[in-house]
Amino acid sequence: MKAIINFFCERDSWFHEFFSFRSPLTIPFAVKPLAHHLLDFCSNLQIEEVLLLDYRFDDSLAEELNTSYQWYPKLKYMGAKTIQNVRKLLPFHRSFCGDDDILILNGFFFIGGAPNQTEEDWKKNVVNIKNSLEPCAPQPTGSGIYYSHNNELFIVRIPQIRQIHSIQDYFNLNLSIIDSDQQCSLPGYDSHDGIIFGSNPVIMSGCSFNEDDNQSSSKHTILIGDNVRIEHDCALKGPAIIGNNVILDTGVHLERSIIFDNTYISNDLELIDKIVNLKTIINPFTNAIFVQDDDSLTGDTRTRIKQFFLGSVRSAFNYVMACILAIHLFICYVFFLCFFFAWTTRSKRWYFKFSLDKVPGVLMCLGRRKDLVGCMFPPDNSGNSAVFTYSEAIQSLPDPTQWHLDDQYFLAHDSIRFRFSIITTILITRIFQHDDHIRFNK
């Protein structure tokens, strides 16, 4: 048996209102993209070949599927125009269908266990999916699962299909998934006291999870994705979902909320019953959307004067530190020439350990053509990354998405002391780093 996944949303649907530039297959359900849940469903049915059709082809999803689902026998993901009518869809992909039975996942929905259904009953219903067939309408365009056998088309009626008609349905379904009334595979490498952790979590001191005076929230689950950093004094109460590559800054209060991947939450922010997608905060119960605009936070005249003053101080700090570093690196360079007369592997190693590769950047700082300490991707879109960055100081993975998150963290904590600590941290750690750990060679 083969399967065709043909997911789409109507132009006037809630999906296009809140996620207008995304593919439906990339929308996360309990951190995992919807495409992963659908492929898990097909795997449970022992389907040998799957065709994923996407009217908004996503390069990152294609790369992720090639990496995560290499074990799948035959999986093809391709861009295609939207064909809602299932009877018209099958002839359009006749070369894929051949003479096999075809399972068609059409529209937009989630597949998980029905509420309060046992895992044994769920697996039984999935395996016996052919026993849930009903005659199909002449022009089937609705959202659901269809089954084609000997040129006859049927609709599949199983309780695992969960239709999503609004952003509130999406929000409630996500929280019910992690609270275990849905039988589906959740990501995570470790679980402790109702908290599911992904890989590489960083949790600072003073953080609390599911703490309440009356212990009413202790039964709820908190799902934390991969590469999540939770700063000091954060309070998290379940049910809550935190995606991959997320930074929660100091003092964040999170309760009954969903944080999408690659999102930075600024310090002391309280989020209750919210969905956060990058810089967009959504209230699923009122359909209100708030887009964080950094410029809107500087509208007051006194704030602008303060920012102008701080900008002048930082500019002076950059110039003074560039002068000091130029002298320091000149001395290191002289020392380097005295001991190394040829460009060998050993000399290359000490060239980077002495940070002599920073010399051109420091000289550009003296000419005010580059920032000494700043972002990998400057806010002014100049294209010139700073000589010393927070990403390099914490040895982030060489991933542009992670660099953007680190830049947001740097801008939120920017100060003279923070800049000085970045410089000293990089200069010192480079001396003791192994060759493979020396990164950001500019």
KEKENU-751480 format. One record per residue (C-alpha): residue in one letter; y, z, x; residue number from 1. Coordinates in pm, whole numbers, plus 50000, padded with zeros to 5 digits. Each point is the difference from the previous one (the first is absolute). Example, Ala and Ser with C-alpha at 12.3 -4.5 7.8 and 13.67 -1.06 7.14 Angstrom:
 r     v     w     u   k
 A 49550 50780 51230   1
 S 50344 49934 50137   2
% end
This chain:
 r     v     w     u   k
 M 50000 50000 50000   1
 K 50356 49921 50113   2
 A 50335 50146 49899   3
 I 50352 49865 49955   4
 I 50286 50251 50009   5
 N 50297 49840 49824   6
 F 50267 50271 49979   7
 F 50346 49929 49863   8
 C 50277 50162 49796   9
 E 50224 49858 49730  10
 R 50355 49924 50113  11
 D 50146 50243 49748  12
 S 49750 50278 50075  13
 W 50073 50344 50143  14
 F 49848 49891 50329  15
 H 50272 49744 50069  16
 E 50266 50251 49901  17
 F 49896 50251 50266  18
 F 49804 49796 50257  19
 S 50149 49654 49966  20
 F 49932 49886 50357  21
 R 49644 50129 50038  22
 S 49661 49858 49930  23
 P 49804 50192 49734  24
 L 49708 50020 50244  25
 T 50209 50201 50248  26
 I 50105 50274 49756  27
 P 49846 50329 50120  28
 F 49771 50210 49787  29
 A 49934 50329 50180  30
 V 50137 49844 50324  31
 K 49747 49711 49995  32
 P 50132 49657 49893  33
 L 49867 49882 49665  34
 A 49813 49717 50174  35
 H 49785 50257 50184  36
 H 49898 50172 49676  37
 L 49907 49666 49844  38
 L 49788 49904 50300  39
 D 49827 50340 49989  40
 F 49914 49926 49636  41
 C 49857 49660 50094  42
 S 49803 50160 50281  43
 N 49843 50248 49755  44
 L 49886 49701 49794  45
 Q 49851 49844 50315  46
 I 50212 49690 49956  47
 E 49944 49771 50297  48
 E 50316 49788 49995  49
 V 50355 50084 49886  50
 L 50305 49777 49957  51
 L 50334 50185 49990  52
 L 50281 49801 49837  53
 D 50358 50117 50051  54
 Y 50310 49829 49863  55
 R 50197 50200 50260  56
 F 49796 49957 50314  57
 D 50051 50295 50235  58
 D 49948 49950 50374  59
 S 49957 50371 50071  60
 L 49733 50029 49728  61
 A 49818 49697 50144  62
 E 49995 50160 50344  63
 E 49888 50332 49854  64
 L 49714 49839 49807  65
 N 49882 49815 50310  66
 T 49993 50333 50186  67
 S 49869 50241 49735  68
 Y 49752 49774 49822  69
 Q 49834 49816 50287  70
 W 49671 50138 49871  71
 Y 50039 49818 49667  72
 P 49765 49697 49999  73
 K 50247 49740 49869  74
 L 50359 50090 49915  75
 K 50284 49752 49960  76
 Y 50363 50091 49928  77
 M 50236 49716 49912  78
 G 50328 49927 49828  79
 A 49978 49828 49662  80
 K 50208 49927 49695  81
 T 49956 50226 49699  82
 I 49743 49880 49747  83
 Q 49964 50259 49725  84
 N 49745 49811 49790  85
 V 49655 50078 50140  86
 R 49845 49683 49857  87
 K 50255 49792 50194  88
 L 49962 50212 50312  89
 L 49630 49932 50054  90
 P 50021 49616 50015  91
 F 50293 50032 50240  92
 H 49769 50180 50247  93
 R 49684 49806 49922  94
 S 49913 49957 50369  95
 F 49986 50378 50042  96
 C 49813 50071 49677  97
 G 49723 49743 50036  98
 D 49708 50086 49769  99
 D 50016 50376 50056 100
 D 50087 50271 49751 101
 I 50366 50095 50038 102
 L 50172 50333 49937 103
 I 50373 49950 49938 104
 L 50247 50287 50039 105
 N 50305 49868 49818 106
 G 50348 50148 49947 107
 F 50110 50341 50128 108
 F 49801 50322 49961 109
 F 49819 50268 50196 110
 I 49626 50053 50019 111
 G 49886 50360 50020 112
 G 49781 50243 49817 113
 A 50095 50100 49651 114
 P 50152 50350 49972 115
 N 49743 50281 50026 116
 Q 49721 49749 50063 117
 T 49732 50111 50243 118
 E 49936 49801 50315 119
 E 49644 49926 49886 120
 D 50119 49854 49667 121
 W 50269 49800 50179 122
 K 49753 49837 50240 123
 K 49760 49931 49713 124
 N 50270 49818 49801 125
 V 50103 49797 50303 126
 V 49648 49888 50084 127
 N 49928 49909 49637 128
 I 50320 49804 49953 129
 K 49809 49707 49844 130
 N 49908 50227 49710 131
 S 50370 50037 49908 132
 L 50071 49637 49913 133
 E 50172 49885 49681 134
 P 50096 49654 49873 135
 C 50324 49873 50148 136
 A 50306 49863 49820 137
 P 50054 49620 50002 138
 Q 50305 50034 50228 139
 P 49943 50315 50209 140
 T 50323 50099 50175 141
 G 49987 50378 49968 142
 S 49971 50253 50278 143
 G 49639 50099 50058 144
 I 49662 49902 50145 145
 Y 49821 49679 49897 146
 Y 49652 49871 50076 147
 S 49896 49635 50022 148
 H 49631 49910 49961 149
 N 49865 49649 49941 150
 N 50348 49875 49903 151
 E 50031 50277 49740 152
 L 50282 50252 50031 153
 F 49976 50366 49899 154
 I 50233 50296 50020 155
 V 49878 50322 50164 156
 R 50062 50328 49816 157
 I 49959 50297 50235 158
 P 50190 50332 50006 159
 Q 50091 49955 50367 160
 I 50279 49756 49911 161
 R 50332 50183 49987 162
 Q 50286 49789 49867 163
 I 50349 50073 50138 164
 H 50284 49924 49760 165
 S 50289 50189 50162 166
 I 50119 50170 50316 167
 Q 49911 50332 49835 168
 D 49641 49881 49952 169
 Y 49989 49906 50367 170
 F 50138 50340 50104 171
 N 49763 50203 49781 172
 L 49698 49792 50101 173
 N 50066 50055 50371 174
 L 50022 50376 49960 175
 S 49685 50007 49784 176
 I 49811 49806 50268 177
 I 50050 50263 50268 178
 D 49933 50281 49755 179
 S 49645 49864 49974 180
 D 49966 49892 49641 181
 Q 49963 49644 50129 182
 Q 49689 49897 50193 183
 C 50136 49793 50287 184
 S 50005 50006 50376 185
 L 50293 50194 50146 186
 P 50125 49951 50356 187
 G 50007 50290 50244 188
 Y 49814 50144 50295 189
 D 50019 50373 49925 190
 S 50037 50227 49698 191
 H 50105 50363 49991 192
 D 50112 50222 49708 193
 G 50085 49710 49770 194
 I 50174 49796 50272 195
 I 49855 49664 50112 196
 F 50123 49893 50343 197
 G 50006 49655 50153 198
 S 49992 49934 50373 199
 N 50261 50130 50248 200
 P 50193 50244 49776 201
 V 50279 50201 50162 202
 I 50094 50317 49809 203
 M 50264 50230 50145 204
 S 50027 50375 49952 205
 G 50131 50159 49681 206
 C 49847 49744 49761 207
 S 49830 50112 49680 208
 F 49746 49824 49780 209
 N 49929 50088 49638 210
 E 50160 50341 50035 211
 D 50122 50157 49675 212
 D 50047 50352 49875 213
 N 49763 49950 49709 214
 Q 49768 49763 50192 215
 S 50026 49748 49717 216
 S 50008 49703 50236 217
 S 49709 50102 50220 218
 K 49756 49777 49809 219
 H 50198 49682 50067 220
 T 49939 49762 50288 221
 I 50239 49880 50270 222
 L 49905 49668 50161 223
 I 50156 49933 50342 224
 G 49959 49655 50159 225
 D 49978 49891 50362 226
 N 50270 50070 50262 227
 V 50200 50241 49782 228
 R 50252 50236 50159 229
 I 50105 50309 49801 230
 E 50287 50189 50160 231
 H 50074 50374 49988 232
 D 50027 50199 49674 233
 C 49880 49729 49763 234
 A 49846 50111 49668 235
 L 49740 49777 49834 236
 K 49840 50064 49661 237
 G 49731 49787 49846 238
 P 49918 49769 49858 239
 A 50186 49793 50257 240
 I 49934 49684 50199 241
 I 50153 49924 50340 242
 G 49936 49650 50135 243
 N 49942 49878 50354 244
 N 50269 50015 50271 245
 V 50222 50245 49812 246
 I 50245 50255 50141 247
 L 50100 50305 49794 248
 D 50302 50159 50164 249
 T 50079 50370 50019 250
 G 50009 50197 49674 251
 V 49867 49728 49767 252
 H 49861 50126 49667 253
 L 49740 49769 49849 254
 E 49822 50054 49669 255
 R 49820 49757 49767 256
 S 50133 49702 50192 257
 I 49879 49682 50168 258
 I 50136 49884 50337 259
 F 49927 49641 50095 260
 D 49911 49886 50353 261
 N 50262 49974 50277 262
 T 50248 50232 49830 263
 Y 50237 50256 50152 264
 I 50101 50302 49785 265
 S 50321 50163 50123 266
 N 50031 50373 50055 267
 D 50033 50253 49715 268
 L 49925 49739 49734 269
 E 49824 50122 49686 270
 L 49769 49754 49827 271
 I 49826 50097 49677 272
 D 49833 49740 49775 273
 K 50126 49710 50211 274
 I 49876 49681 50163 275
 V 50163 49916 50335 276
 N 49968 49648 50138 277
 L 50191 49970 50329 278
 K 50364 50066 49893 279
 T 49934 49978 49626 280
 I 49937 50311 49788 281
 I 49848 49941 49656 282
 N 49979 50243 49710 283
 P 49688 49879 49813 284
 F 50088 50192 49683 285
 T 50353 49863 49953 286
 N 49959 49669 50191 287
 A 50308 50093 50202 288
 I 50031 49844 50346 289
 F 50208 50142 50284 290
 V 50047 49791 50313 291
 Q 50113 50203 50298 292
 D 50298 49835 50166 293
 D 50112 50161 50324 294
 D 50353 49858 49963 295
 S 50042 50173 49664 296
 L 49963 50336 50173 297
 T 50312 49940 50210 298
 G 50252 49920 49730 299
 D 50206 50317 50042 300
 T 50300 49965 50237 301
 R 49920 50322 50186 302
 T 49645 49878 50054 303
 R 50129 49674 50143 304
 I 50233 50185 50241 305
 K 49713 50224 50106 306
 Q 49776 49700 50060 307
 F 50273 49826 50201 308
 F 50038 50312 50217 309
 L 49627 50036 50050 310
 G 49974 49631 50084 311
 S 50264 50038 50268 312
 V 49823 50302 50147 313
 R 49665 49818 50005 314
 S 50159 49696 50162 315
 A 50147 50220 50271 316
 F 49665 50174 50046 317
 N 49824 49666 50038 318
 Y 50247 49884 50266 319
 V 49993 50326 50199 320
 M 49621 50020 49987 321
 A 49975 49632 50100 322
 C 50211 50075 50308 323
 I 49784 50297 50091 324
 L 49679 49804 49943 325
 A 50133 49708 50205 326
 I 50050 50234 50297 327
 H 49661 50164 49942 328
 L 49815 49669 49973 329
 F 50182 49865 50307 330
 I 49869 50294 50204 331
 C 49650 49944 49857 332
 Y 50026 49632 50087 333
 V 50095 50073 50361 334
 F 49708 50245 50021 335
 F 49773 49736 49848 336
 L 50103 49737 50259 337
 C 49940 50242 50285 338
 F 49635 50052 49907 339
 F 49898 49670 49842 340
 F 50055 49675 50185 341
 A 49776 49777 49788 342
 W 49959 49946 49625 343
 T 49651 50140 49952 344
 T 49820 50176 49716 345
 R 50094 50336 50151 346
 S 50364 49905 50039 347
 K 50012 49872 49640 348
 R 49866 50335 49880 349
 W 50270 50199 50177 350
 Y 50265 49746 49899 351
 F 49940 50102 49636 352
 K 49945 50368 50080 353
 F 50348 50007 50156 354
 S 50131 49815 49689 355
 L 50151 49731 50220 356
 D 49929 49749 49723 357
 K 50284 50173 49812 358
 V 50260 49892 50259 359
 P 50107 49673 49826 360
 G 50041 50184 49670 361
 V 50204 50279 50157 362
 L 50229 49744 50164 363
 M 50047 49833 49661 364
 C 50099 50340 49860 365
 L 50272 50028 50267 366
 G 50130 49667 49873 367
 R 49978 50132 49641 368
 R 49760 49723 49904 369
 K 49714 50232 49908 370
 D 49937 50353 49872 371
 L 49854 50246 50246 372
 V 49825 50205 49730 373
 G 49940 49859 49654 374
 C 49768 49793 49784 375
 M 49734 49742 50070 376
 F 50159 49798 49718 377
 P 50378 50072 50000 378
 P 50164 50037 49655 379
 D 50263 49740 50097 380
 N 49723 49738 50040 381
 S 50121 49921 50351 382
 G 49642 49955 50113 383
 N 50047 50209 50314 384
 S 49779 50308 49991 385
 A 50127 50308 50180 386
 V 49889 50081 50355 387
 F 49853 50334 49890 388
 T 49854 50035 49651 389
 Y 49835 50275 49798 390
 S 49693 49777 49960 391
 E 49951 49997 50375 392
 A 50061 50374 50028 393
 I 49718 50085 49758 394
 Q 49782 49711 50128 395
 S 49965 49833 49660 396
 L 49747 49727 49948 397
 P 50136 49651 50077 398
 D 50054 49918 49634 399
 P 50335 49870 49861 400
 T 49944 50188 49673 401
 Q 49960 50328 50188 402
 W 50307 49920 50209 403
 H 50208 49957 49684 404
 L 49886 50345 49881 405
 D 50084 50153 50338 406
 D 50345 49839 49984 407
 Q 50064 50160 49661 408
 Y 49896 50338 50138 409
 F 50231 49953 50300 410
 L 50300 49906 49782 411
 A 49941 50305 49779 412
 H 49990 50238 50299 413
 D 50245 49825 50230 414
 S 50192 50243 50222 415
 I 50103 50036 50364 416
 R 49724 50255 50058 417
 F 49739 49775 49837 418
 R 50109 49701 50210 419
 F 49986 50203 50320 420
 S 49650 50126 49914 421
 I 49881 49640 49944 422
 I 50124 49894 50345 423
 T 49851 50297 50184 424
 T 49670 49977 49810 425
 I 49955 49633 50090 426
 L 50094 50042 50366 427
 I 49767 50298 50048 428
 T 49699 49878 49800 429
 R 50006 49662 50174 430
 I 49936 50171 50335 431
 F 49680 50164 49875 432
 Q 49875 49720 49775 433
 H 49685 49804 50070 434
 D 50052 49630 50060 435
 D 49862 49906 49656 436
 H 50251 50227 49827 437
 I 50313 49844 50148 438
 R 50139 49807 49708 439
 F 50312 49820 49885 440
 N 50028 49786 50311 441
 K 50319 49813 49931 442
% end
